[in-house]
């Protein structure tokens, strides 16, 4: 078997494995429903993002218009 044939066989095998992994992850995602812990975690992340955005806004404001500008 030539090296080109072997390379194509390996590439096809890897492609098949990746396709099966994708199918498995999609089927698992369909069966899993969001839990209350995931929803609470999501709202906590949103709150943290908002807090960090406000902090960044304050820093930008002070760097442009603060007492030392």
mmCIF file of the N, C-alpha and C atoms, coordinates in Angstrom:
data_MODEL
# 
_entry.id   MODEL 
# 
loop_
_atom_site.group_PDB 
_atom_site.id 
_atom_site.type_symbol 
_atom_site.label_atom_id 
_atom_site.label_alt_id 
_atom_site.label_comp_id 
_atom_site.label_asym_id 
_atom_site.label_entity_id 
_atom_site.label_seq_id 
_atom_site.pdbx_PDB_ins_code 
_atom_site.Cartn_x 
_atom_site.Cartn_y 
_atom_site.Cartn_z 
_atom_site.occupancy 
_atom_site.B_iso_or_equiv 
_atom_site.pdbx_formal_charge 
_atom_site.auth_seq_id 
_atom_site.auth_comp_id 
_atom_site.auth_asym_id 
_atom_site.auth_atom_id 
_atom_site.pdbx_PDB_model_num 
ATOM 1   N N  . UNK A 1 1  ? 0.856   -1.167 0.000  1.00 0.00 ? 1  UNK A N  1 
ATOM 2   C CA . UNK A 1 1  ? 0.000   0.000  0.000  1.00 0.00 ? 1  UNK A CA 1 
ATOM 3   C C  . UNK A 1 1  ? 0.902   1.230  0.000  1.00 0.00 ? 1  UNK A C  1 
ATOM 4   N N  . UNK A 1 2  ? 0.600   2.161  -0.871 1.00 0.00 ? 2  UNK A N  1 
ATOM 5   C CA . UNK A 1 2  ? 1.444   3.352  -0.971 1.00 0.00 ? 2  UNK A CA 1 
ATOM 6   C C  . UNK A 1 2  ? 1.167   4.307  0.187  1.00 0.00 ? 2  UNK A C  1 
ATOM 7   N N  . UNK A 1 3  ? 2.094   5.229  0.371  1.00 0.00 ? 3  UNK A N  1 
ATOM 8   C CA . UNK A 1 3  ? 1.937   6.177  1.481  1.00 0.00 ? 3  UNK A CA 1 
ATOM 9   C C  . UNK A 1 3  ? 0.746   7.110  1.264  1.00 0.00 ? 3  UNK A C  1 
ATOM 10  N N  . UNK A 1 4  ? 0.433   7.398  0.016  1.00 0.00 ? 4  UNK A N  1 
ATOM 11  C CA . UNK A 1 4  ? -0.726  8.246  -0.283 1.00 0.00 ? 4  UNK A CA 1 
ATOM 12  C C  . UNK A 1 4  ? -2.016  7.537  0.116  1.00 0.00 ? 4  UNK A C  1 
ATOM 13  N N  . UNK A 1 5  ? -2.091  6.257  -0.181 1.00 0.00 ? 5  UNK A N  1 
ATOM 14  C CA . UNK A 1 5  ? -3.283  5.480  0.184  1.00 0.00 ? 5  UNK A CA 1 
ATOM 15  C C  . UNK A 1 5  ? -3.436  5.421  1.698  1.00 0.00 ? 5  UNK A C  1 
ATOM 16  N N  . UNK A 1 6  ? -2.316  5.222  2.391  1.00 0.00 ? 6  UNK A N  1 
ATOM 17  C CA . UNK A 1 6  ? -2.366  5.185  3.850  1.00 0.00 ? 6  UNK A CA 1 
ATOM 18  C C  . UNK A 1 6  ? -2.821  6.530  4.414  1.00 0.00 ? 6  UNK A C  1 
ATOM 19  N N  . UNK A 1 7  ? -2.330  7.609  3.830  1.00 0.00 ? 7  UNK A N  1 
ATOM 20  C CA . UNK A 1 7  ? -2.718  8.939  4.303  1.00 0.00 ? 7  UNK A CA 1 
ATOM 21  C C  . UNK A 1 7  ? -4.214  9.167  4.128  1.00 0.00 ? 7  UNK A C  1 
ATOM 22  N N  . UNK A 1 8  ? -4.759  8.732  2.983  1.00 0.00 ? 8  UNK A N  1 
ATOM 23  C CA . UNK A 1 8  ? -6.192  8.877  2.748  1.00 0.00 ? 8  UNK A CA 1 
ATOM 24  C C  . UNK A 1 8  ? -7.004  8.019  3.711  1.00 0.00 ? 8  UNK A C  1 
ATOM 25  N N  . UNK A 1 9  ? -6.507  6.831  4.016  1.00 0.00 ? 9  UNK A N  1 
ATOM 26  C CA . UNK A 1 9  ? -7.196  5.951  4.968  1.00 0.00 ? 9  UNK A CA 1 
ATOM 27  C C  . UNK A 1 9  ? -7.221  6.589  6.357  1.00 0.00 ? 9  UNK A C  1 
ATOM 28  N N  . UNK A 1 10 ? -6.108  7.155  6.763  1.00 0.00 ? 10 UNK A N  1 
ATOM 29  C CA . UNK A 1 10 ? -6.036  7.807  8.069  1.00 0.00 ? 10 UNK A CA 1 
ATOM 30  C C  . UNK A 1 10 ? -6.960  9.010  8.106  1.00 0.00 ? 10 UNK A C  1 
ATOM 31  N N  . UNK A 1 11 ? -6.938  9.815  7.044  1.00 0.00 ? 11 UNK A N  1 
ATOM 32  C CA . UNK A 1 11 ? -7.795  11.000 6.987  1.00 0.00 ? 11 UNK A CA 1 
ATOM 33  C C  . UNK A 1 11 ? -9.275  10.611 7.038  1.00 0.00 ? 11 UNK A C  1 
ATOM 34  N N  . UNK A 1 12 ? -9.646  9.562  6.319  1.00 0.00 ? 12 UNK A N  1 
ATOM 35  C CA . UNK A 1 12 ? -11.042 9.112  6.323  1.00 0.00 ? 12 UNK A CA 1 
ATOM 36  C C  . UNK A 1 12 ? -11.438 8.599  7.707  1.00 0.00 ? 12 UNK A C  1 
ATOM 37  N N  . UNK A 1 13 ? -10.530 7.876  8.351  1.00 0.00 ? 13 UNK A N  1 
ATOM 38  C CA . UNK A 1 13 ? -10.825 7.365  9.695  1.00 0.00 ? 13 UNK A CA 1 
ATOM 39  C C  . UNK A 1 13 ? -11.007 8.501  10.693 1.00 0.00 ? 13 UNK A C  1 
ATOM 40  N N  . UNK A 1 14 ? -10.142 9.488  10.621 1.00 0.00 ? 14 UNK A N  1 
ATOM 41  C CA . UNK A 1 14 ? -10.252 10.636 11.534 1.00 0.00 ? 14 UNK A CA 1 
ATOM 42  C C  . UNK A 1 14 ? -11.557 11.381 11.276 1.00 0.00 ? 14 UNK A C  1 
ATOM 43  N N  . UNK A 1 15 ? -11.901 11.554 10.006 1.00 0.00 ? 15 UNK A N  1 
ATOM 44  C CA . UNK A 1 15 ? -13.152 12.231 9.673  1.00 0.00 ? 15 UNK A CA 1 
ATOM 45  C C  . UNK A 1 15 ? -14.362 11.492 10.213 1.00 0.00 ? 15 UNK A C  1 
ATOM 46  N N  . UNK A 1 16 ? -14.328 10.163 10.113 1.00 0.00 ? 16 UNK A N  1 
ATOM 47  C CA . UNK A 1 16 ? -15.445 9.363  10.618 1.00 0.00 ? 16 UNK A CA 1 
ATOM 48  C C  . UNK A 1 16 ? -15.562 9.479  12.132 1.00 0.00 ? 16 UNK A C  1 
ATOM 49  N N  . UNK A 1 17 ? -14.439 9.439  12.821 1.00 0.00 ? 17 UNK A N  1 
ATOM 50  C CA . UNK A 1 17 ? -14.460 9.567  14.276 1.00 0.00 ? 17 UNK A CA 1 
ATOM 51  C C  . UNK A 1 17 ? -14.996 10.930 14.688 1.00 0.00 ? 17 UNK A C  1 
ATOM 52  N N  . UNK A 1 18 ? -14.543 11.979 14.022 1.00 0.00 ? 18 UNK A N  1 
ATOM 53  C CA . UNK A 1 18 ? -15.027 13.327 14.350 1.00 0.00 ? 18 UNK A CA 1 
ATOM 54  C C  . UNK A 1 18 ? -16.527 13.457 14.092 1.00 0.00 ? 18 UNK A C  1 
ATOM 55  N N  . UNK A 1 19 ? -17.010 12.872 13.011 1.00 0.00 ? 19 UNK A N  1 
ATOM 56  C CA . UNK A 1 19 ? -18.450 12.918 12.711 1.00 0.00 ? 19 UNK A CA 1 
ATOM 57  C C  . UNK A 1 19 ? -19.247 12.203 13.792 1.00 0.00 ? 19 UNK A C  1 
ATOM 58  N N  . UNK A 1 20 ? -18.750 11.065 14.247 1.00 0.00 ? 20 UNK A N  1 
ATOM 59  C CA . UNK A 1 20 ? -19.441 10.344 15.315 1.00 0.00 ? 20 UNK A CA 1 
ATOM 60  C C  . UNK A 1 20 ? -19.433 11.134 16.617 1.00 0.00 ? 20 UNK A C  1 
ATOM 61  N N  . UNK A 1 21 ? -18.329 11.806 16.910 1.00 0.00 ? 21 UNK A N  1 
ATOM 62  C CA . UNK A 1 21 ? -18.274 12.636 18.124 1.00 0.00 ? 21 UNK A CA 1 
ATOM 63  C C  . UNK A 1 21 ? -19.298 13.760 18.053 1.00 0.00 ? 21 UNK A C  1 
ATOM 64  N N  . UNK A 1 22 ? -19.409 14.391 16.877 1.00 0.00 ? 22 UNK A N  1 
ATOM 65  C CA . UNK A 1 22 ? -20.385 15.470 16.709 1.00 0.00 ? 22 UNK A CA 1 
ATOM 66  C C  . UNK A 1 22 ? -21.807 14.953 16.896 1.00 0.00 ? 22 UNK A C  1 
ATOM 67  N N  . UNK A 1 23 ? -22.101 13.792 16.334 1.00 0.00 ? 23 UNK A N  1 
ATOM 68  C CA . UNK A 1 23 ? -23.439 13.227 16.485 1.00 0.00 ? 23 UNK A CA 1 
ATOM 69  C C  . UNK A 1 23 ? -23.743 12.930 17.946 1.00 0.00 ? 23 UNK A C  1 
ATOM 70  N N  . UNK A 1 24 ? -22.761 12.417 18.655 1.00 0.00 ? 24 UNK A N  1 
ATOM 71  C CA . UNK A 1 24 ? -22.951 12.094 20.063 1.00 0.00 ? 24 UNK A CA 1 
ATOM 72  C C  . UNK A 1 24 ? -23.187 13.359 20.878 1.00 0.00 ? 24 UNK A C  1 
ATOM 73  N N  . UNK A 1 25 ? -22.409 14.402 20.613 1.00 0.00 ? 25 UNK A N  1 
ATOM 74  C CA . UNK A 1 25 ? -22.585 15.635 21.391 1.00 0.00 ? 25 UNK A CA 1 
ATOM 75  C C  . UNK A 1 25 ? -23.923 16.297 21.096 1.00 0.00 ? 25 UNK A C  1 
ATOM 76  N N  . UNK A 1 26 ? -24.381 16.200 19.850 1.00 0.00 ? 26 UNK A N  1 
ATOM 77  C CA . UNK A 1 26 ? -25.682 16.788 19.502 1.00 0.00 ? 26 UNK A CA 1 
ATOM 78  C C  . UNK A 1 26 ? -26.806 16.021 20.183 1.00 0.00 ? 26 UNK A C  1 
ATOM 79  N N  . UNK A 1 27 ? -26.719 14.697 20.195 1.00 0.00 ? 27 UNK A N  1 
ATOM 80  C CA . UNK A 1 27 ? -27.785 13.918 20.823 1.00 0.00 ? 27 UNK A CA 1 
ATOM 81  C C  . UNK A 1 27 ? -27.795 14.137 22.335 1.00 0.00 ? 27 UNK A C  1 
ATOM 82  N N  . UNK A 1 28 ? -26.627 14.297 22.939 1.00 0.00 ? 28 UNK A N  1 
ATOM 83  C CA . UNK A 1 28 ? -26.575 14.574 24.374 1.00 0.00 ? 28 UNK A CA 1 
ATOM 84  C C  . UNK A 1 28 ? -27.137 15.959 24.675 1.00 0.00 ? 28 UNK A C  1 
ATOM 85  N N  . UNK A 1 29 ? -26.852 16.926 23.819 1.00 0.00 ? 29 UNK A N  1 
ATOM 86  C CA . UNK A 1 29 ? -27.352 18.281 24.042 1.00 0.00 ? 29 UNK A CA 1 
ATOM 87  C C  . UNK A 1 29 ? -28.876 18.324 23.957 1.00 0.00 ? 29 UNK A C  1 
ATOM 88  N N  . UNK A 1 30 ? -29.451 17.506 23.097 1.00 0.00 ? 30 UNK A N  1 
ATOM 89  C CA . UNK A 1 30 ? -30.907 17.481 22.959 1.00 0.00 ? 30 UNK A CA 1 
ATOM 90  C C  . UNK A 1 30 ? -31.567 16.872 24.189 1.00 0.00 ? 30 UNK A C  1 
ATOM 91  N N  . UNK A 1 31 ? -30.920 15.893 24.811 1.00 0.00 ? 31 UNK A N  1 
ATOM 92  C CA . UNK A 1 31 ? -31.544 15.212 25.945 1.00 0.00 ? 31 UNK A CA 1 
ATOM 93  C C  . UNK A 1 31 ? -31.339 15.962 27.258 1.00 0.00 ? 31 UNK A C  1 
ATOM 94  N N  . UNK A 1 32 ? -30.321 16.803 27.334 1.00 0.00 ? 32 UNK A N  1 
ATOM 95  C CA . UNK A 1 32 ? -30.069 17.530 28.573 1.00 0.00 ? 32 UNK A CA 1 
ATOM 96  C C  . UNK A 1 32 ? -30.887 18.809 28.608 1.00 0.00 ? 32 UNK A C  1 
ATOM 97  N N  . UNK A 1 33 ? -31.608 19.009 29.669 1.00 0.00 ? 33 UNK A N  1 
ATOM 98  C CA . UNK A 1 33 ? -32.367 20.229 29.855 1.00 0.00 ? 33 UNK A CA 1 
ATOM 99  C C  . UNK A 1 33 ? -31.582 21.137 30.802 1.00 0.00 ? 33 UNK A C  1 
ATOM 100 N N  . UNK A 1 34 ? -31.718 22.440 30.660 1.00 0.00 ? 34 UNK A N  1 
ATOM 101 C CA . UNK A 1 34 ? -30.996 23.334 31.564 1.00 0.00 ? 34 UNK A CA 1 
ATOM 102 C C  . UNK A 1 34 ? -31.503 23.183 33.000 1.00 0.00 ? 34 UNK A C  1 
ATOM 103 N N  . UNK A 1 35 ? -30.591 22.988 33.900 1.00 0.00 ? 35 UNK A N  1 
ATOM 104 C CA . UNK A 1 35 ? -30.970 22.828 35.299 1.00 0.00 ? 35 UNK A CA 1 
ATOM 105 C C  . UNK A 1 35 ? -31.064 24.198 35.956 1.00 0.00 ? 35 UNK A C  1 
ATOM 106 N N  . UNK A 1 36 ? -31.644 24.232 37.139 1.00 0.00 ? 36 UNK A N  1 
ATOM 107 C CA . UNK A 1 36 ? -31.763 25.504 37.844 1.00 0.00 ? 36 UNK A CA 1 
ATOM 108 C C  . UNK A 1 36 ? -30.388 26.024 38.238 1.00 0.00 ? 36 UNK A C  1 
ATOM 109 N N  . UNK A 1 37 ? -29.431 25.124 38.492 1.00 0.00 ? 37 UNK A N  1 
ATOM 110 C CA . UNK A 1 37 ? -28.074 25.554 38.826 1.00 0.00 ? 37 UNK A CA 1 
ATOM 111 C C  . UNK A 1 37 ? -27.419 26.238 37.629 1.00 0.00 ? 37 UNK A C  1 
ATOM 112 N N  . UNK A 1 38 ? -27.666 25.716 36.429 1.00 0.00 ? 38 UNK A N  1 
ATOM 113 C CA . UNK A 1 38 ? -27.099 26.326 35.230 1.00 0.00 ? 38 UNK A CA 1 
ATOM 114 C C  . UNK A 1 38 ? -27.711 27.702 34.990 1.00 0.00 ? 38 UNK A C  1 
ATOM 115 N N  . UNK A 1 39 ? -29.004 27.835 35.238 1.00 0.00 ? 39 UNK A N  1 
ATOM 116 C CA . UNK A 1 39 ? -29.668 29.121 35.065 1.00 0.00 ? 39 UNK A CA 1 
ATOM 117 C C  . UNK A 1 39 ? -29.139 30.117 36.088 1.00 0.00 ? 39 UNK A C  1 
ATOM 118 N N  . UNK A 1 40 ? -28.962 29.690 37.343 1.00 0.00 ? 40 UNK A N  1 
ATOM 119 C CA . UNK A 1 40 ? -28.428 30.574 38.380 1.00 0.00 ? 40 UNK A CA 1 
ATOM 120 C C  . UNK A 1 40 ? -26.997 30.972 38.050 1.00 0.00 ? 40 UNK A C  1 
ATOM 121 N N  . UNK A 1 41 ? -26.218 30.037 37.546 1.00 0.00 ? 41 UNK A N  1 
ATOM 122 C CA . UNK A 1 41 ? -24.839 30.324 37.165 1.00 0.00 ? 41 UNK A CA 1 
ATOM 123 C C  . UNK A 1 41 ? -24.809 31.333 36.023 1.00 0.00 ? 41 UNK A C  1 
ATOM 124 N N  . UNK A 1 42 ? -25.726 31.187 35.087 1.00 0.00 ? 42 UNK A N  1 
ATOM 125 C CA . UNK A 1 42 ? -25.802 32.104 33.961 1.00 0.00 ? 42 UNK A CA 1 
ATOM 126 C C  . UNK A 1 42 ? -26.128 33.517 34.426 1.00 0.00 ? 42 UNK A C  1 
ATOM 127 N N  . UNK A 1 43 ? -27.077 33.660 35.331 1.00 0.00 ? 43 UNK A N  1 
ATOM 128 C CA . UNK A 1 43 ? -27.430 34.997 35.813 1.00 0.00 ? 43 UNK A CA 1 
ATOM 129 C C  . UNK A 1 43 ? -26.292 35.594 36.624 1.00 0.00 ? 43 UNK A C  1 
ATOM 130 N N  . UNK A 1 44 ? -25.558 34.757 37.354 1.00 0.00 ? 44 UNK A N  1 
ATOM 131 C CA . UNK A 1 44 ? -24.410 35.249 38.111 1.00 0.00 ? 44 UNK A CA 1 
ATOM 132 C C  . UNK A 1 44 ? -23.325 35.748 37.155 1.00 0.00 ? 44 UNK A C  1 
ATOM 133 N N  . UNK A 1 45 ? -23.096 35.022 36.060 1.00 0.00 ? 45 UNK A N  1 
ATOM 134 C CA . UNK A 1 45 ? -22.110 35.446 35.081 1.00 0.00 ? 45 UNK A CA 1 
ATOM 135 C C  . UNK A 1 45 ? -22.507 36.763 34.429 1.00 0.00 ? 45 UNK A C  1 
ATOM 136 N N  . UNK A 1 46 ? -23.800 36.918 34.144 1.00 0.00 ? 46 UNK A N  1 
ATOM 137 C CA . UNK A 1 46 ? -24.264 38.175 33.556 1.00 0.00 ? 46 UNK A CA 1 
ATOM 138 C C  . UNK A 1 46 ? -24.047 39.330 34.510 1.00 0.00 ? 46 UNK A C  1 
ATOM 139 N N  . UNK A 1 47 ? -24.312 39.108 35.792 1.00 0.00 ? 47 UNK A N  1 
ATOM 140 C CA . UNK A 1 47 ? -24.127 40.152 36.792 1.00 0.00 ? 47 UNK A CA 1 
ATOM 141 C C  . UNK A 1 47 ? -22.648 40.517 36.920 1.00 0.00 ? 47 UNK A C  1 
ATOM 142 N N  . UNK A 1 48 ? -21.773 39.518 36.917 1.00 0.00 ? 48 UNK A N  1 
ATOM 143 C CA . UNK A 1 48 ? -20.335 39.784 36.996 1.00 0.00 ? 48 UNK A CA 1 
ATOM 144 C C  . UNK A 1 48 ? -19.854 40.548 35.763 1.00 0.00 ? 48 UNK A C  1 
ATOM 145 N N  . UNK A 1 49 ? -20.374 40.196 34.598 1.00 0.00 ? 49 UNK A N  1 
ATOM 146 C CA . UNK A 1 49 ? -19.990 40.895 33.369 1.00 0.00 ? 49 UNK A CA 1 
ATOM 147 C C  . UNK A 1 49 ? -20.437 42.349 33.423 1.00 0.00 ? 49 UNK A C  1 
ATOM 148 N N  . UNK A 1 50 ? -21.636 42.589 33.936 1.00 0.00 ? 50 UNK A N  1 
ATOM 149 C CA . UNK A 1 50 ? -22.132 43.955 34.042 1.00 0.00 ? 50 UNK A CA 1 
ATOM 150 C C  . UNK A 1 50 ? -21.283 44.760 35.022 1.00 0.00 ? 50 UNK A C  1 
ATOM 151 N N  . UNK A 1 51 ? -20.908 44.148 36.150 1.00 0.00 ? 51 UNK A N  1 
ATOM 152 C CA . UNK A 1 51 ? -20.082 44.825 37.137 1.00 0.00 ? 51 UNK A CA 1 
ATOM 153 C C  . UNK A 1 51 ? -18.719 45.166 36.557 1.00 0.00 ? 51 UNK A C  1 
ATOM 154 N N  . UNK A 1 52 ? -18.117 44.240 35.835 1.00 0.00 ? 52 UNK A N  1 
ATOM 155 C CA . UNK A 1 52 ? -16.801 44.513 35.256 1.00 0.00 ? 52 UNK A CA 1 
ATOM 156 C C  . UNK A 1 52 ? -16.906 45.559 34.152 1.00 0.00 ? 52 UNK A C  1 
ATOM 157 N N  . UNK A 1 53 ? -18.006 45.569 33.409 1.00 0.00 ? 53 UNK A N  1 
ATOM 158 C CA . UNK A 1 53 ? -18.198 46.591 32.386 1.00 0.00 ? 53 UNK A CA 1 
ATOM 159 C C  . UNK A 1 53 ? -18.327 47.974 33.019 1.00 0.00 ? 53 UNK A C  1 
ATOM 160 N N  . UNK A 1 54 ? -19.054 48.065 34.127 1.00 0.00 ? 54 UNK A N  1 
ATOM 161 C CA . UNK A 1 54 ? -19.176 49.345 34.826 1.00 0.00 ? 54 UNK A CA 1 
ATOM 162 C C  . UNK A 1 54 ? -17.822 49.810 35.362 1.00 0.00 ? 54 UNK A C  1 
ATOM 163 N N  . UNK A 1 55 ? -17.024 48.888 35.868 1.00 0.00 ? 55 UNK A N  1 
ATOM 164 C CA . UNK A 1 55 ? -15.699 49.238 36.360 1.00 0.00 ? 55 UNK A CA 1 
ATOM 165 C C  . UNK A 1 55 ? -14.823 49.753 35.226 1.00 0.00 ? 55 UNK A C  1 
ATOM 166 N N  . UNK A 1 56 ? -14.872 49.086 34.100 1.00 0.00 ? 56 UNK A N  1 
ATOM 167 C CA . UNK A 1 56 ? -14.090 49.528 32.946 1.00 0.00 ? 56 UNK A CA 1 
ATOM 168 C C  . UNK A 1 56 ? -14.550 50.905 32.482 1.00 0.00 ? 56 UNK A C  1 
ATOM 169 N N  . UNK A 1 57 ? -15.856 51.129 32.471 1.00 0.00 ? 57 UNK A N  1 
ATOM 170 C CA . UNK A 1 57 ? -16.384 52.425 32.058 1.00 0.00 ? 57 UNK A CA 1 
ATOM 171 C C  . UNK A 1 57 ? -15.881 53.528 32.993 1.00 0.00 ? 57 UNK A C  1 
ATOM 172 N N  . UNK A 1 58 ? -15.860 53.234 34.292 1.00 0.00 ? 58 UNK A N  1 
ATOM 173 C CA . UNK A 1 58 ? -15.379 54.208 35.266 1.00 0.00 ? 58 UNK A CA 1 
ATOM 174 C C  . UNK A 1 58 ? -13.893 54.516 35.054 1.00 0.00 ? 58 UNK A C  1 
ATOM 175 N N  . UNK A 1 59 ? -13.104 53.486 34.814 1.00 0.00 ? 59 UNK A N  1 
ATOM 176 C CA . UNK A 1 59 ? -11.668 53.680 34.576 1.00 0.00 ? 59 UNK A CA 1 
ATOM 177 C C  . UNK A 1 59 ? -11.436 54.511 33.321 1.00 0.00 ? 59 UNK A C  1 
ATOM 178 N N  . UNK A 1 60 ? -12.164 54.206 32.270 1.00 0.00 ? 60 UNK A N  1 
ATOM 179 C CA . UNK A 1 60 ? -12.015 54.980 31.033 1.00 0.00 ? 60 UNK A CA 1 
ATOM 180 C C  . UNK A 1 60 ? -12.426 56.428 31.236 1.00 0.00 ? 60 UNK A C  1 
ATOM 181 N N  . UNK A 1 61 ? -13.497 56.656 31.966 1.00 0.00 ? 61 UNK A N  1 
ATOM 182 C CA . UNK A 1 61 ? -13.952 58.015 32.227 1.00 0.00 ? 61 UNK A CA 1 
ATOM 183 C C  . UNK A 1 61 ? -12.898 58.786 33.018 1.00 0.00 ? 61 UNK A C  1 
ATOM 184 N N  . UNK A 1 62 ? -12.394 58.163 34.085 1.00 0.00 ? 62 UNK A N  1 
ATOM 185 C CA . UNK A 1 62 ? -11.408 58.848 34.919 1.00 0.00 ? 62 UNK A CA 1 
ATOM 186 C C  . UNK A 1 62 ? -10.094 59.079 34.180 1.00 0.00 ? 62 UNK A C  1 
ATOM 187 N N  . UNK A 1 63 ? -9.723  58.157 33.279 1.00 0.00 ? 63 UNK A N  1 
ATOM 188 C CA . UNK A 1 63 ? -8.473  58.358 32.555 1.00 0.00 ? 63 UNK A CA 1 
ATOM 189 C C  . UNK A 1 63 ? -8.603  59.498 31.547 1.00 0.00 ? 63 UNK A C  1 
ATOM 190 N N  . UNK A 1 64 ? -9.818  59.745 31.068 1.00 0.00 ? 64 UNK A N  1 
ATOM 191 C CA . UNK A 1 64 ? -10.014 60.841 30.120 1.00 0.00 ? 64 UNK A CA 1 
ATOM 192 C C  . UNK A 1 64 ? -10.363 62.158 30.810 1.00 0.00 ? 64 UNK A C  1 
ATOM 193 N N  . UNK A 1 65 ? -11.170 62.110 31.866 1.00 0.00 ? 65 UNK A N  1 
ATOM 194 C CA . UNK A 1 65 ? -11.708 63.323 32.461 1.00 0.00 ? 65 UNK A CA 1 
ATOM 195 C C  . UNK A 1 65 ? -11.366 63.469 33.940 1.00 0.00 ? 65 UNK A C  1 
ATOM 196 N N  . UNK A 1 66 ? -10.498 62.620 34.456 1.00 0.00 ? 66 UNK A N  1 
ATOM 197 C CA . UNK A 1 66 ? -10.188 62.616 35.870 1.00 0.00 ? 66 UNK A CA 1 
ATOM 198 C C  . UNK A 1 66 ? -9.426  63.854 36.315 1.00 0.00 ? 66 UNK A C  1 
ATOM 199 N N  . UNK A 1 67 ? -9.079  63.911 37.607 1.00 0.00 ? 67 UNK A N  1 
ATOM 200 C CA . UNK A 1 67 ? -8.454  65.095 38.171 1.00 0.00 ? 67 UNK A CA 1 
ATOM 201 C C  . UNK A 1 67 ? -7.051  65.377 37.626 1.00 0.00 ? 67 UNK A C  1 
ATOM 202 N N  . UNK A 1 68 ? -6.406  64.394 37.010 1.00 0.00 ? 68 UNK A N  1 
ATOM 203 C CA . UNK A 1 68 ? -5.028  64.599 36.557 1.00 0.00 ? 68 UNK A CA 1 
ATOM 204 C C  . UNK A 1 68 ? -4.929  64.818 35.048 1.00 0.00 ? 68 UNK A C  1 
ATOM 205 N N  . UNK A 1 69 ? -6.047  64.938 34.364 1.00 0.00 ? 69 UNK A N  1 
ATOM 206 C CA . UNK A 1 69 ? -5.946  65.080 32.912 1.00 0.00 ? 69 UNK A CA 1 
ATOM 207 C C  . UNK A 1 69 ? -5.754  66.509 32.493 1.00 0.00 ? 69 UNK A C  1 
# 
